[in-house]
Structure formats: C-alpha cells, structure tokens
Amino acid sequence: LKSPHDTFGDSIRYFVEDRASHSRMLRDAGVRVPRIEVYDTGTLIHEFVEGNEIGAVLETATPEERESLLRQKEAIIRKCEERGLIFMDNHDGNFIVSDGGEVTLIDLDFIPRR
C-alpha cells in the first residue's frame, strides 16, 4: 500500500513526464512551444516567451496579419490533433505572438493523449 505522499509524488512525476513528452513531440512537428529549461523527475520549467496574447494582437492587426495569425493558430491545433493530442484549453492566453508575428503555444497542461 502506497502512502499519500508516494501517490502524490507519482502523480507529479507523471505530469512532468507527460508535459515534457508533449513539448518534444510538438516541437518535432514544427509547433513553436517554449524550450524546456529544467527537467527532472519532479520539475519542469519552460523558457519565458516574449510577446502578447493573440487576442490583443488581433484587435489591432491588419487583415493580412489577422489571416496569418489565425492560420498559425489553426495549424498548431491541427498538428496537436494529428499527433493524437486534443487541445482542451483553446483560449487566447495560451497563444503568444512575438514581435515578428510568430505564434507560440505556451500552455501544455491541457493537452491529454487521446
């Protein structure tokens, strides 16, 4: 019988390993995700991504910029689905736009395996 501490520790290890796996999988597929800075059995730290939430950028974007940003966001979601991942937290705060107009997915906590 495991103690509650062991069960919690197992949950944290699974969570960290799962998110690191998703990050590698998506990066390999060409999805911009934060680079992993620290990864061990209980810790996962991603780089800070400079930019603004996609919703704020869309408010002032030209029609061409808007189309490009929305295409990038759709491509990210499609690539997740193509790899057996379902993006469950599709809100503007999880997509950061760099000054160069590139979209980065920053929240991998809500991407469970199908």
Secondary structure, DSSP 8 states (H G I E B T S, - for coil): ---HHHHHHHHHHHHHHHHHHHHHHHHHTT-----EEEESSS-EEE----SEEHHHHHHH--HHHHHHHHHHHHHHHHHHHHTTB-----SGGGEEE-TTS-EEE---TT--B-
